[in-house]
Amino acid sequence: MSKKVYCLVGTGSRSFMYIDALFGPYSAWGTLKAVCDTNRKRMEYVAKYVAKSYGSHSLDVYAPEEFEKMIADTGAHTVIITSIDRTHHEYIIRAMRAGCDVICEKPLTIDCERAEQIFAVSEETNKHLTVTFNYRYAPRNSQVKKLLQDKTIGEITSVHFEWLLDTIHGADYFRRWHRDKKNSGGLMVHKATHHFDLINWWIDSVPKQVFAQGNLIFYGRENAEKRGITSFYARGTDSSVVDPFALNLNADERYRELYLNAEKEDGYQRDQSVFGDGISIEDDMALVISYVNNVLMSYHLTAYSPWEGFRVNFNGTKGRLEYEAVEKAYTSGKENDPNRLDVRQKKEFELKEEVRIRIRPHWAESYDIPVEIANEGGHGGGDDRLLRDLFVSDTEDSLGRAASHIEGGYSILTGIAANESMRKNAPVSIKEMIRDYPTLHRILG
Ligand SMILES: NC(=O)c1ccc[n+]([C@@H]2O[C@H](COP(=O)([O-])OP(=O)(O)OC[C@H]3O[C@@H](n4cnc5c(N)ncnc54)[C@H](O)[C@@H]3O)[C@@H](O)[C@H]2O)c1
């Protein structure tokens, strides 16, 4: 068996999942040869980590302007993209033009302009693009897909979906690059791409129209002032700060090395106060979405909740499926290693997932479905199963979990339309929104 050669771009927290997979359990199937990032310090830390953790292995590092050289030097078959969202399109396009397939972290990208470029180059080069929707792979989410696919509640007519991000995980989006909509598309794109993808997959349809309202109502200086807070700080990495919302980069070796010690390169501060100025994303959003198959959905995302998880209820012609999950909260990059969690997070880490899937048929007793809980790995056990599918591809996929740029595209259209709807305070038709983007319109319209 010849091993596939991989390169990776974006050596932040998320890259470690792929690095550990390729130097660890999947090393027989693939080799990660090189990484690329704008921040040389971060790349060097990652290369050092690999040398220390995996002995003889080494990683070459390349600057963004050397991206094509990296592909040529290594003979890469596939590029893994874990850079910040607004840059995904650039590396997808450059990788495909250089002859590579692509594995891209969600979201595919953040707006229609960028999506159009991706779709056009994908057609031009015929290269394969996988968007890594790990949530599809969480066993309990796959169970729900199977129940719906088997018509347990008949034809689905409507959905009520509430997603809660807590004050650990949710708050983290307000200290980092995500807090600027220009980087992430806001939580409607960056985060809800997972949720809208799950819905598209669960109900086997695509969005038609979106009406959204959103507020920044909890985070940000103005909101804190309204609640009577008078003392403010710019950064969490300041020992004088006592605030559960403050993230101290010195408290965690990886965070210190990846971010604090790399700051001089690009000025990026990973620990900004969530009660500072300059946040341009919402923390509370409510949507009404209609789908091509006439399903109606109400959806709500809150980013400052005391618990993390979701409730999704499907109404159908034969009854109702109710699915509730309390998820373990984490700050990106720390989820797999309890020794690296600070005290505040340990409490959350020790929580077991609580999941309930209940079927309420018309005219019959309700019953609970025994739920397959995967406590290992991130995202309800989805990360581990996704990695096997990516690197070994030996798993049977009767549920159609592997997602391409097409599913990636549909999953961001809902969020992009939501942003547009919030801006206009009016419903947005997906077809009309993408009318000016010929490839998107032809393929997704
Ligand atoms: N599927 C999931 O559940 C999941 C979880 C976490 C993160 N992610 C995704 O992974 C990606 C990275 O997130 P993260 O948490 O690791 O962020 P991070 O800030 O830790 O890392 C991002 C990296 O991108 C680099 N970068 C920025 N601009 C660049 C450019 N122009 N060229 C090359 N590199 C550039 C930064 O220097 C940094 O090293 C995001 O797209 C995020 O949505 C997905």
The ligand as an SDF file (V2000), in Angstrom:
LIG
                    3D

 44 48  0  0  0  0  0  0  0  0999 V2000
  -14.6520   21.0830   13.0010 N   0  0  0  0  0  0  0  0  0  0  0  0
  -14.5380   21.6450   14.1770 C   0  0  0  0  0  0  0  0  0  0  0  0
  -15.2780   21.3260   15.0680 O   0  0  0  0  0  0  0  0  0  0  0  0
  -13.4880   22.7170   14.3990 C   0  0  0  0  0  0  0  0  0  0  0  0
  -12.9980   22.9920   15.6890 C   0  0  0  0  0  0  0  0  0  0  0  0
  -12.0180   23.9830   15.8230 C   0  0  0  0  0  0  0  0  0  0  0  0
  -11.6040   24.6990   14.7140 C   0  0  0  0  0  0  0  0  0  0  0  0
  -12.1220   24.4060   13.4800 N   0  0  0  0  0  0  0  0  0  0  0  0
  -11.6920   25.1630   12.2850 C   0  0  0  0  0  0  0  0  0  0  0  0
  -10.2780   25.0970   12.1580 O   0  0  0  0  0  0  0  0  0  0  0  0
   -9.7810   26.3330   11.6350 C   0  0  0  0  0  0  0  0  0  0  0  0
   -8.6750   26.8530   12.5480 C   0  0  0  0  0  0  0  0  0  0  0  0
   -9.1880   27.1370   13.8280 O   0  0  0  0  0  0  0  0  0  0  0  0
   -8.2240   27.1950   15.1140 P   0  0  0  0  0  0  0  0  0  0  0  0
   -9.1090   27.1490   16.2870 O   0  0  0  0  0  0  0  0  0  0  0  0
   -7.1350   26.2240   14.9640 O   0  0  0  0  0  0  0  0  0  0  0  0
   -7.6450   28.6880   14.9750 O   0  0  0  0  0  0  0  0  0  0  0  0
   -6.1790   29.2040   15.4200 P   0  0  0  0  0  0  0  0  0  0  0  0
   -6.3010   30.6710   15.5170 O   0  0  0  0  0  0  0  0  0  0  0  0
   -5.6870   28.4360   16.5800 O   0  0  0  0  0  0  0  0  0  0  0  0
   -5.2740   28.8230   14.1660 O   0  0  0  0  0  0  0  0  0  0  0  0
   -5.4160   29.4220   12.9060 C   0  0  0  0  0  0  0  0  0  0  0  0
   -4.0720   29.4480   12.2050 C   0  0  0  0  0  0  0  0  0  0  0  0
   -4.2450   30.0270   10.8990 O   0  0  0  0  0  0  0  0  0  0  0  0
   -3.1020   30.8240   10.6440 C   0  0  0  0  0  0  0  0  0  0  0  0
   -3.3510   31.8080    9.5840 N   0  0  0  0  0  0  0  0  0  0  0  0
   -3.9990   32.9870    9.6600 C   0  0  0  0  0  0  0  0  0  0  0  0
   -3.9840   33.6010    8.4460 N   0  0  0  0  0  0  0  0  0  0  0  0
   -3.3030   32.7860    7.6120 C   0  0  0  0  0  0  0  0  0  0  0  0
   -2.9570   32.8720    6.2390 C   0  0  0  0  0  0  0  0  0  0  0  0
   -3.2950   33.9170    5.4760 N   0  0  0  0  0  0  0  0  0  0  0  0
   -2.2310   31.8640    5.7050 N   0  0  0  0  0  0  0  0  0  0  0  0
   -1.8620   30.7840    6.4550 C   0  0  0  0  0  0  0  0  0  0  0  0
   -2.1690   30.6500    7.7580 N   0  0  0  0  0  0  0  0  0  0  0  0
   -2.8910   31.6360    8.3220 C   0  0  0  0  0  0  0  0  0  0  0  0
   -2.8080   31.4830   11.9890 C   0  0  0  0  0  0  0  0  0  0  0  0
   -1.5000   32.0120   12.0450 O   0  0  0  0  0  0  0  0  0  0  0  0
   -3.0270   30.3090   12.9360 C   0  0  0  0  0  0  0  0  0  0  0  0
   -1.8420   29.5850   13.1380 O   0  0  0  0  0  0  0  0  0  0  0  0
  -10.9810   27.2650   11.5070 C   0  0  0  0  0  0  0  0  0  0  0  0
  -11.4240   27.2790   10.1680 O   0  0  0  0  0  0  0  0  0  0  0  0
  -12.0270   26.6380   12.3970 C   0  0  0  0  0  0  0  0  0  0  0  0
  -13.3510   26.8580   11.9290 O   0  0  0  0  0  0  0  0  0  0  0  0
  -13.0330   23.4210   13.3190 C   0  0  0  0  0  0  0  0  0  0  0  0
  1  2  1  0
  2  3  2  0
  2  4  1  0
  4  5  1  0
  4 44  2  0
  5  6  2  0
  6  7  1  0
  7  8  2  0
  8  9  1  0
  8 44  1  0
  9 10  1  0
  9 42  1  0
 10 11  1  0
 11 12  1  0
 11 40  1  0
 12 13  1  0
 13 14  1  0
 14 15  2  0
 14 16  1  0
 14 17  1  0
 17 18  1  0
 18 19  2  0
 18 20  1  0
 18 21  1  0
 21 22  1  0
 22 23  1  0
 23 24  1  0
 23 38  1  0
 24 25  1  0
 25 26  1  0
 25 36  1  0
 26 27  1  0
 26 35  1  0
 27 28  2  0
 28 29  1  0
 29 30  1  0
 29 35  2  0
 30 31  1  0
 30 32  2  0
 32 33  1  0
 33 34  2  0
 34 35  1  0
 36 37  1  0
 36 38  1  0
 38 39  1  0
 40 41  1  0
 40 42  1  0
 42 43  1  0
M  CHG  2   8   1  16  -1
M  END
$$$$
